Amino acid sequence: MHEKNLYEYAVIRVVPRVEREEFLNVGIVLFCKKAKFIKVLYSLNVEKVLSFSTEADVEQIEMNLMAFEKVAHGTKDGGPIALMDIPSRFRWLTALRSSVIQSSRPHPGLCDDLEQTTQRLFEDLVL
């Protein structure tokens, strides 16, 4: 019998004006310790971000999202956090913060296919 993967995921959010606490879901980070899997998918809808705040620095937001992705995937140009082990990177990405890029609390799940589940969650919660 095939054993399912226990995973955790969080929704990546853009909060253009932190003081208003309004957010837009822009991505997903999914992590599975057993499979040593972590993946970030994101899509920034500039028009929607600007509808929350015309003063939003969309270029900076895009750079921050790219940094999130580099940390998750452990790329060499992702800085010191990207060099940590996968569980530590996931915990850092999902840590509570008061900034323009935030994440939801992590949620657990079980699945057969981590890639497919990441894509499904991305489509359901972001697109």
PEKA-V241418 format. One line per field, one symbol per residue. ss: DSSP state (a for helix, b for strand, c for the rest). phi: phi as a letter, one per 40 degrees, with the letter a starting at -180 (. if undefined). A space follows every 50 residues. Layout:
ss->???
phi->???
This chain:
ss->ccccbbbbbbbbbbcccaaacccbbbbbbbbbccccbbbbbbcccaaaaa aacccccaaaaaaaaaaaaaaaaccaaacaaaaccaaaaaaaaccccccc bbbcccbbbbbccaaaaaaaaaaaacc
phi->.cccccbbabccbbbdbdccfcbbcbabbbbbcdcfbaabbaabcddcdc ccacccccccdccccccdcccdcgccccgccccccddccccccbccabac bbbcccbcabacbccccdccccccbbc
